[in-house]
């Protein structure tokens, strides 16, 4: 009888110990979650966890079911860089398959889980998101640098390639700065 009582007490204490460890694990995870770096917009609203994609820092966003990556970089004003404020990173110049740079710029594969590119027009940044489709070959016939549409440049003595490249076109436009205004900040 005494052995049964000791066994029952031991089992009860073991169960309590396991329950306490589970609570500690949840507390630790909850605490660790608060210590993850996040990107915040100009109003202090969290955009998402700071992440990396192909060596670029930014956030993953769910835009109407499409997971895209939006890169961030230091805020640049004229020729100066702010060490504590950030902005959406727009990549350029943009390649086009039309001579007048009309329509969607070419969105290259590998620009995110769902291919996309960010374009800037003054203070407005728009994320151009490829559709749920297969890439198609496109020839780069013009380049837009933000002010001018020109033929692809000659680099050194090498003329631009006329070979088609894998390309996506934008199916969705997402006004990034309308939802998450700049300057951005990074913190806990």
ABEGO torsion letter per residue (X at the ends): XAAAAAAAAAAAAAAAAAAAAAAAAAAAAAAAAAABBBBBBAAGBBAEBBBBBGGBBEBBBBBGGBBBBBBBBBBBBEABBBAABBBBBBBOBBBBABAAGBEBBBBBBGAEABBBBBBBBEABBBBBBBBBBBBBBBBBABBBAGABBBBBBBBEABBBBABBBBBBBBABBBBAAAABBOBBBBBX
